[in-house]
Amino acid sequence: MQGASISRWTMSYFACALIFLLIGLCLMAAGFGFPQEIWQDPATLITVHTIALGWLGLLFCGALLQFVPVLASQSLRFSSCAAPALLLILAGLTLLLSGFASLGGFIDAPPVMLPAGGLLLCLGLGLVALMCGATLVPLSLNSLPGVFVLTGLAALTATLLLGLCFTLVLSSVSALPWLIALTAFAVPIHAGFGLVGWMGVTAIGVSYRLFSMFLLSQDGGRGSRLVLAFTLLALLCLLASLVIAAGAMTLAASAFAAIAAAIYARDVIAIARTRRRKKIESNMFASLVALDFLPIGLGLVALDALADFPRPLAMTGVYLLAMGWLSGLGLAQLYKIIPFLTWLETYGPAMGRGPVPAVQDLVREKPAWLAFAAYFVAVCAAAIGLAADWPMLFRTASGGTAFSVLILIIEFIRARRLFYVPLALKLPKGAQRPLLFIATARQE
């Protein structure tokens, strides 16, 4: 794994992300906002941004800080910005959620908290984009996954700028006519840039490398250039929809995204079939299951745009993309990434001095299989509750999803604490006990 260095703050990003995921799922289980209320309701905005920014945003930032150096085969540029970026993101998200709570009458706070939170989020995520972009740009032509990440960062910029405009209108800080008009129609475009453009494109680019690496496959994704091309067309259509024929451009963007997803799915299947590691571990199996939610989610969004259904399907499609595909893929890869980084941090210095445990000795497969099975069953049940307008089923399933995530979090903590490692191999000479949330040493 060329360029495998340890990012000191990646575990901190992951820990904060998982906390926000639990909070978001508990809010859904309690019936707070989505889907009981409309998208524009403040309670729904709190729940959506807790999942989108708190969970997925921090997850992707932490993963990029760790894997961008691997993609570029060099150390992360401006790596000292990682901790300030995390603090800015947490502060900005706190202010943003507090501003939404103020709009809903849950707390008494000044409306200016919304744009203030948006500005801090722009600064924090901008620092992450700076670190990743400065590392990848000089080598982007030689690294196709790096081009995916850079494309995702460009979509992140569009997402942040649109979101900042929305906060100015919602807080009544600005009443410019063009800002009000933008807020009235651009919310789906904002969501598209964030969910598909930033997170989706980044997940596809990084997963090409991770799937090949963890499955020991020589097939690195032959259609990846086509995936990138159709993805770029989809993002250009989204950008064009800000100024011309929003409906037609959005539909075209959905079509291009669907084609890219189909080629990507074909590539992942080819990677799995040509693998040298015949036994698929729980995390990789769960990753492949998560992939199934990508075409289903995009298909539901497209169907909703093409036909008039009694119950809008777009909401269900977005839920499956966020919780089935991206969240399922993220949790599955964390079950491999956290033990791997813990092993590298703890036993890397002891290599060559004596016997050390294998990476797989840091985890147990049985709890993972049960937790992932429970998670995906609960996600499917919640999607049925959304599509059929059965709020109680959705809330119950969200509670089940939270429970399965809690099991996985316990397993993550056990991996960090070397809980399953045999006592004779736990801390050989030269090994260093890892801290829970911060890497004890940087190997950059």
PEDASUL-V936446 format. One record per backbone hydrogen bond with DSSP energy under -0.5 kcal/mol. NH is the residue of the N-H (numbers start at 0). CO is the residue of the C=O. Records with the same first field share a line. If there is no record, write none. Layout:
NH=CO ; CO
This chain:
3=0
4=2
6=4
7=5
9=6
12=8
13=9
14=10
15=11
16=12
17=13
18=14
19=15
20=16
21=17
22=18
23=19
24=20
25=21
26=22
27=23
28=24
29=25
30=27
31=26
32=30
35=32
36=32
40=37
44=40
45=41
46=42
47=43
48=44
49=45
50=46
51=47
52=48
53=48
54=49
55=50
56=51
57=52
58=54
59=55
60=56
61=57
62=58
63=59
64=60
65=61
66=62
67=63
70=66
71=67
72=68
73=68
76=130
78=75
80=77
81=78
83=79
84=80
85=81
86=82
87=83
88=84
89=85
90=86
91=87
92=88
93=89
94=90
95=91
96=92
97=93
98=94
99=95
100=96
101=97
102=98
103=99
104=101
105=100
106=100
108=106
112=109
113=110
115=111
116=112
117=113
118=114
119=115
120=116
121=117
122=118
123=119
124=120
125=121
126=122
127=123
128=124
129=125
130=126
131=127
132=128
133=129
134=130
135=131
136=132
138=135
139=135 ; 136
141=138
142=139
146=142
147=143
148=144
149=145
150=146
151=147
152=148
153=149
154=150
155=151
156=152
157=153
158=154
159=155
160=156
161=157
162=158
163=159
164=160
165=161
166=162
167=163
168=164
169=165
170=166
171=168
172=167
173=167
179=175
180=176
181=177
182=178
183=179
184=180 ; 181
185=181
189=185
190=186
191=187
192=188
193=189
194=190
195=191
196=191
197=192
198=193
199=194
200=195
201=197
202=198
203=199
204=200
205=201
206=202
207=203
208=204
209=205
210=206
211=207
212=208
213=209
214=210
215=211
216=211
217=273
219=217
223=220
226=222
227=223
228=224
229=225
230=226
231=227
232=228
233=229
234=230
235=231
236=232
237=233
238=234
239=235
240=236
241=238
242=239
243=239
248=244
249=245
250=246
251=247
252=248
253=249
254=250
255=251
256=252
257=253
258=254
259=255
260=256
261=257
262=258
263=259
264=260
265=261
266=262
267=263
268=264
269=265
270=266
271=267
272=268
273=269
274=271
275=214 ; 215
276=214
277=275
279=277
280=278
284=280
285=281
286=282
287=283
288=284
289=285
290=286
291=287 ; 288
292=288 ; 289
293=290
294=290
295=291
296=292
297=293
298=294
299=295
300=296
301=297
302=298
303=299
304=300
305=301
306=302
308=306
311=309
316=312
317=313
318=314
319=315
320=316
321=317
322=318
323=318 ; 319
324=319
325=320
326=321
328=324
329=325
330=326
331=327
332=328
333=329
334=330
335=332
336=332
337=333
339=335
340=336
341=337
342=338
343=339
344=340
345=341
346=342
347=342 ; 343
349=346
350=346 ; 347
352=349
360=357
361=358
362=359
367=363
368=364
369=365
370=366
371=367
372=368
373=369
374=370
375=371
376=372
377=373
378=374
379=375
380=376
381=377
382=378
383=379
384=380
385=381
386=382
387=383
388=384 ; 385
389=384
390=388
393=389
394=390
395=391
396=392
397=393
398=394
399=395
400=396
401=397
402=398
403=399
404=400
405=401
406=402
407=403
408=404
409=405
410=406
411=407
412=408
413=409
414=410
415=411
416=412
417=414
418=413
420=417
424=421
425=421 ; 422
426=422
427=424
430=427
431=345
434=437
438=7
442=440
443=441
